[in-house]
Amino acid sequence: MSRPSVPAFALVPVTFIALAVAAVLTALSGRYGYHRDELYFRVAGEHLAWGYTDQPPLTPLLTRLSITVFGDTLMGMRVVAALSAAITVVVVALIAREFSGERRAQILAAACTALSGFVLATGHMVSTATFDLLAWMVIALLATRLLRTTDGRWWIPLGLTTGIALENKYLVVLPLVALLSALLITGPRSVLKTWYLPAGIALAALVAAPNLIWQATHDWPQLTVAGGISEDDGTENRIMFVPLQILQLSPFLVPIWIAGFRRLWRTPALRWSRAIALSYPILCVIVLAAGGKSYYALPLLLVLVAAGAQPTIDWLERGRQSVRRTVLALGAVLTAITSAAFTLPVLPVSDVNLVLPVNAEQGEQIGWPELAAAVTGAWQQLPAEERDRAVVFAGNYGEAGALAKYGRELPTAYSGHMSYADWPPPSDQHDGPVVVVTQQRSPQYEAHFGTCTEAARVDNGHDVDNEEQGAYVLRCTGPVEPWSVLWPKLRRYY
């Protein structure tokens, strides 16, 4: 069955919006500081491998590439994140075009994407979600084109994109499972009856194979990490799922993505796209059942925003146009203000606590130099003759990454957290004092390091309520066992 052609692409205005997003993100990228994950990626990029305990290799690789090209600075690292957000804006506009969105609808879809909190948050700093969002949007674009044209050859680029996405994060499997389930329910099932489908699956598996092999040969540590996330945070994730779906994208975009769902489900000319609409509720059920985080389902809301752009433009043309345009403009302004306040470093550091209930990641960018200074002070208290045998041990990868970046007077910091545990541990000859950083004191934990006394407390200087505020820096007498024996006991997967 033939499908209607799509409108011309609004290349110039959409590109302008994308470049504006990249410019804003770049201008603000140097404020606050590194996020704990970025400090981890920075070090992981120096230990390139086909896999890590908690993730595939693509994000550390892109982090290293950005640092190599643009410099080992906060702004240099975040260039790839800003570019990813800009490309995401363009791709969402292209998805709107696939849904027969004309020029103004494409521009609106691009603008909504650019102003959404989730896109700004992932574009502000480097994270696996940054590139995962872009991958989901490209997959959504290819899947939409596949369904619109019923040309099975689109399974090949879809498989290639999926394989690349799997080298970044396994979550990309979820929307594909949701889409295939929706296709079996609503059709068009004809797109499943082609040899291009198994060919696309084979291509995805081939591209993803290096990391899958790494995971298999290391006893699938990512499954252990995922299990820990679900066990520790599953209940809270389920309770907050619906509120955060609304808040993290933007409350002011809710009418647009609801209009998009209705349009895909009810419009006869777009009957082929009903599976795309149904994919979102199916994905929500999957995420809720698994106890996953709310943002796991957010990318598909952007697809619904793309679909809702045209009915929003049509709504503007009916009734009292001046009033409706004012309402839309006011919504855009409020979206921009709230999204920026909750996701970008625009507030004074002293006011960051205001946004932490919605976006705790803002606070995780503050206080790392102060932590390194506290540890350096404790290190300098050690007798000079003992330092050659001493070790600095951090409780998590953020702390260890901060010491690698800011602890210029410190030796290499070690940690048993995530992939830090896979990198070489201290030698058994380092049997001297241990300077330990820990968020909470625990007699069982400290027992590994002999007798421990408090040397300092971490203070970020702004009373920002993040995980390291008030952390302890301990001066311990030494490991109670050789490091080679102790190391497996210090490993943490979450």
N, C-alpha and C positions, 0 to 999 in steps of 0.2 A: 504494500500500500504506500502510495507516495505521500510525502509530508510537505507542508508549505515551507517555502523559503523563509529565512529570517531577515529582519530589517538590517540596514547598514549599521556598522559599528560606529559609535560616537567616540572615535579615537582621540581627538584633540582634547575635549573637555574631561574625559575619563583619565587620560594621561596626566592632565594638569592636576586633578584631584589626587592622583597617586603620588605625584612628585611633591605636592604640598604636604601630604602625610609624611613622606620620607624626610622632608625638610624640617618639619616640626619635631619629629622623633629624634632626628640627629641633633637639633639645637638643644633639646632637653636631655640628651643621653648622658651628659657629664654631671648632672646634678645627683644629689644623694651619694650613691656609691654602688659597688658591685652587689648583686644578689648572691646569696650563698651558693646557688646552683652554678652561677657564672664562675665563681671562684673555683668550684669543682671542675667545670668544663675546661677552664684554663689549664689546670694541671693534667686532666685527662688527655687533653690535646698534645701533651708532651709524652704521653704513653699510648700512642696510637695502636689500636688493636681492632680485630674484627668484632669485638664485643666487650661489654662491661657488665658488672654484676647487675646493674639496674637499668641498662639501656643498650640499644644497638650503637653503632659507631658514628652515625652521620653528624650528630650535633657537636661532639668534641672535634670532629674533623673540620666542620665549618667554622667552629670557634678558632681553631688554629689557623685556618686559612685567612680569616678576617684579621687576626692579630698579625700574621705575617705580612699581609698586604697593607693594612692601615695603621699598624702600630700596637704595641702592648699597652694600650690605655683603655679606659672605660669606653670612650667614644669609638676607638678603633675596633674593639671587640663587637660593639653593637651595630656596626654598619650593616652586617648581614641580616640582623633582625629588622632594621628599618626597610631594607630592600625587600625582604619577605613580605612585610605588611603592605608595601606599595604594590607588589605584584598581586597580592590577594585582592586588593581593591579592583584591579583590572579584571581579574578572573571572575569576580562576582558580577561585574557589569556584563561580561560575556555570557554568564549564566542567565541573566535577565534577558539578554538578546535571544537566547535559545527558547525562552518562553514567550517569544514574539513581542518582547518589550521594545518600544520604539525609542528614539533618541533620548527624549526626556526621561523615560523610565530607566534607561541605562545610566544616565547621569545621577538620577535619584538613588539607584541601587549602589552606585559607587560612593555617593556622599554618605548614605546610611552606613555603609561598611567602614568608611573612613572615620566616622564619628562614634562607632560602637565601642563600648568599653573593652570588650574581649579582644578586638583587633588592636586597639591601642596598647593594651596590657601586654600582649604577646609581641608586639612590634617594638615596645620600649626596651626590652631586655632579651638576652639570648636564653632560650629554654627549648626543651624538646617540643613543647606545645607550639612554639613559634613556627617551626617548619612543618609540624603535624597539621596545623590549620591550613597552610598553603597546600599541602598534599591533598587534604580532604577536598578543598575547593577545586583543584585540578581534576581529581577523580570525579567529583560531582559534575563538572563541566563535560567531561568525556562520557560519563554515564547518561547525562541529559541528551547529548548529541546522539549517542547510541539509540536511545529510546525514540528520539524524534525522527531519526532517519531509518531506523530498523536495519542499519548497515552493520552486519556483524564484525566487519573489519575493525571497528572501534574497540573491540575487546583487546586488540594487540597493544595499542598505546595505553589502554586502561590497565592492562596487566603489567606493563613496564613501569608505569607510575606507581602502582601498588607495590611492586618489588622495591623501588627506591624508597617509598614511604616506610616499608617494613625495616629498612636499614636505619630508620630514625625512631620509630615507635610502633609497637604492635597494635595499638588502638585502632589503626586504620582497618583492621579486620572487622570491627564492630559495624561501621556503616555499610560495609559490603554485605555482611550477613543480614542486616536489616533490609537492604535493597533487594537482595535475592529472595528473602521471605516475602516482601511486598509484591515482587513480580509474580511469585507463585499464586498469590491471592488475587491480584488485580489484573495481571498481564501488563504489557503484551508478552506472552510466553514465547512468542516466535523468536525473540532475540536470544533465547536460551538454546534454540535448536540449530546450532551451527558449530562447526569444528573450530571456529575462531575462539569460542569460549574456553575449551580445554587448552588451546594454544596460549591464550592469555594467562590462564592459571599457571601453566608450565613456565612461561616467561617470568611471571612474578616470583615463582618458587626458585627459579634459577638465579635471579638477581638477589633475592633474599638469602640464598643458601649459605654464603660465608658466615653470616651472623647466626643463622640457625644451627649450623655445624658447631660454631663456637659455644653456643648455649648448651647444645646436647653434650659436648665433651666436657662441660663444666657443671653438669648436673642441673641445668635449667635454673640458675639463680634468680632470673627475672620472675619466675613463678613464685618463688619464696618471697620476693619483694612485694609482688602483687597481693599475695595472701596476707602479708603483714598490713598493707594498706587497708584491705577490706576488713580485717579483724579489728584493727585499731580505730578506724574512722568510719566503718560501714554504716553504723546507726546514725551518726551525725550527718553523713553524706545523704542518706535517704530523707532525713527530716528537712534538710536545707535544700534539697534538689530543686523543687519548684521555685522558691523565692530567689535562689541564685540564678536559675535560668532567666528570670526576668531582670534581675539587677545587673548581672555580669555582662549582658549584651546591651541593655538599656530599656528601662520601662517605657520610654517614649517610642520605641520601635515595635512594641507589642501589637498595636493595631495593624501595622504594615505586614508583619509575618503571619498574623491571623488571616488577613486578607489574602496573602499568598497561599496559605493552606487551602482556603475556601476556593480560590481560583483554580488551583491544580486539581482539586477534587471534583468541582462542579462544572467547569467549563467544557462543553462537548468538544470544542476544537483542540483542547489540551488533554483529552481523555488518556492519551498515551503517557501522561505524566502523573497519573494517580499514584503509581507505585512510589514516586519520589515523595509525594505528600505523606503517604502511609509510612514511609521509612522513618520519619521522625518519631512518631509515637512508639513504633516498634523498638527503635534505638533507646528511647527513654525507659521502656520496660526492661531491656537488657541491662542497662547501666544501673537501674534501681535494684534489680535482682542480684547483681554482682557487688553492690555496695560501692560502686565507683564514684568518682568525683563529678560534680555537676557539669563542669566544663567539658566532660567527655562527649556530651550531646550537643554542645553549643554550635559547632560548625554547621550542622544541618539547619539551624535556625537562620543562618545567613543565606542558605539556599531558598528558604521560604521568604526571606526579605527580598531576594532578587525576584521571586515570583510575584510578590505583593507590590512591587514598584509600579507596574502598569495600572492596576486598579486604583492605586493612590493618585496617579496622574489623572485617570478618568474621573475620580471623585472631585479633583480640583476644578474640572471643567463643568461640573454640574452645580446648580443652585447658586448661592451667593459666593462667587469666585473670590472676591477680595477678602471676605471673612475666612474662607477655607485656606487661602494662601497665607494669611496671617497666622492661622492656627499651625500650618505646616512649618512656617518659618520660626515660630515660637518653639515648636517641638524640636526643631533642629538646634536652636540656640541652647535650650535646656539639655538636650542630649550632649552637645559639645561640652558644656560646663560640667555636668555631672560625670561624664566619662573621663574628662581630663582630671578632675579633682580626685577621683577614685583610683585612677590607673597611672597617671603621669606625675613626675616629681615637681608639681607646681605649687604645692603648699609649703609654707615654712616647715622646717624639720620639726620644730616644736609643736606643730599642729597635726603631725602624721597620725597620732593615736585616734583622731576622729574618723579616719577611713579604714582602720584595721579590721573592724567587724565585717566589712564587705570584702576588703582586699588586704589580707595579712601580708602579702608579698611586698607591699610598700615598706613595711617596717624592717623586712629582712635585707634591705639595702643600706642600713644605717648602723654604724658602730664598729665596723671591722678594723679600721686603723686603731681605735681605742683598745680593742681586744688584743691586737698585736702588741701594743705598747705595754699593756698589763703583763703579758707573758714575757716580753723582753725584760721588764723590771724584775720579774721573778727569776729569770735566767741569770741576770747579772748579780743576783744575791748568792748564787752558787760560788763556792771557792774556786778560784781560777784553776787550781790543780785538778779539780774534779770534772771540769767541763768536757775534757776529751772523752770521758767515759759516760757522759750524761746524755739523756734523750728528752726530746719534747714530744709529748703524746697528746693528741687532740681527740675529744669525744666524738666529733662528727666531721664530715667532709667540708662543711662550710668553715669551721674553725681552722682545720688544717690548710684549706685553700687560702684563707686570710693570712695565715702565718707565712705561707709560701710567697704571697704577694707583698705583704707589708713588714714581715719580720726580717728585715735586712741584716740584723745583728744575730739572728738565730740560726742554728743548724737546721737541716731538713726536718720538718715536722711529720710525724707518723700518725696514722689513725687506723683503726680496724673497721671503719665504716664504709660500706659499699665497696667500690673498686679500690679504694685506698688499701684495703686488706690484701689485694692481689699484687700490689707493688712491693718491692723488696722491703722486708721488715728490718728493724735494727739488727746489727750483728750481735752475737752472744758476747762479744768483747765489750759491748756497751752495757756494763753491769753497774754503772754508777747511778747517781740521782736521776729521778724522772720528774720533769715539770709537766703536770697534767692539767688540761683544761676540761671542765665538765659543767654541764648546765645544772645538775643537781648532785649533791653529795650522797654517796652510797657506800656503806661499810663493806659490802660484798665486792663492789667494783674496786674500791681503793685497796682492798686486801691483796690485789695482784701486784701492787707497787710498794709494799712495805708499809712503813709508818708515814702518814701524810699529814701535813699541816697547811693551813690556809696561808698563802702568800699574798693574794690580792683578790679583789672582786672586780668584775668587768662593769664599767659604767660608760654608756655611749655618750654621755654628756648632755643629752636632750630628754632623758626620761622616756624614750620611745619604748613601748612595751613589746619588744621582740624576744625571740627565744634566747638570745645571749645576754640580755640585760640582767645583771646580777649573777652571771655565771662565775664559777669558782676557778681560780688558778691555784693549784696545789703544788707544794714542794715535797716530794716523796723520797724515801731513802734509796729505793732501787727495786728492780723487778725481783719477785720472790722465786722465779724460775728463769732459766735461760729464755731469751726472747723466742727462740725457735720452738720451744715447748709452750710458751705462754700465748703465742700469736693466735692459734686457732680459737682460744678461749675469749679473745678480744674481738672477734669478728662480729659485726652487726649488719643485718640485712635491711633494717628499717629504723 
